[in-house]
Amino acid sequence: MSESIFKMGDVVTLKSGGEQMVIQQTTPNSDGSVNCMCTWHDKEGKPHTVTYDELSLRLATPPKGRQFTAVNLT
């Protein structure tokens, strides 16, 4: 089984772009791939949770002069 390149609490985006999301859980698969459960809030504040293959994600870069703050949603 593979270990994820991401850890819980990492802030990521899709490589294709989109909202910044927080990794909530990583799950290795029997084929060696890893799924990452990601959460974020839309502009209206509605929470979303979606699982992506980790190869479709990249670490997000905080806006200049700002830092990300980890939030535990559990």
N, C-alpha and C positions, 0 to 999 in steps of 0.2 A: 504494500500500500504506500501511496505517496503522502508526503507531508505538505501542507499548504504553504505557499509563498507569503500568504497573508495571515494575520492573527486577529483574534477578536478585538474589536475597537479600532482597527485600521480604517481610515477614511479613504474611499476609493471612488472612481468613476468608471463607466464603461469606456473602453478604448475608442469607441465610436462617438463618445461625448455624452452629455446628459447631466443629471443631478448628482451631487455628491451624496454618497451613501456610506453607512457604517456597517462593517462586517460584524454580524451577530454570532455566526457559527460557521465552521468549516467541516465538511464531511467528505472523507476519502471514499472513492468508489473502487470496486474490484478491478476495473480496467486501468487503474493508475491515475485517473483524472480526479479532480477535487471540485466539489460544489461549494459555493459560498452563499450563505443566506445574508442578504443585505436589506437594510431598512433606511428609509428617509421620509421626510415630510414634504408634501407639495406646497405650492404657494398659498393655499387655503388652510394649511396646517393639518391636512388629512395624512395619517401615517400609511406607508406602503411597505410591504415586505415581498421580496422576490429572490429566488435562488438563481445564480448564474454560475457557469463554468468559470473557474478562476482565470483561465487563459483569455477571457473576454474583458478582464478588469485591469486597471492600473492604479497605483497609489495616486491620490489627489494631492495637489499642491495648494497650500493655504494662500489666500490673497496676500499680497505684499504688506508687511507690517502687522499681520495677524497670525495667530496660532490656532490650531484645532484644539478643542476641549473634548475629552472623552466623556461620554454620558452612558451610564449603565441603564439599559431599558428593561432589565429583568427585575 
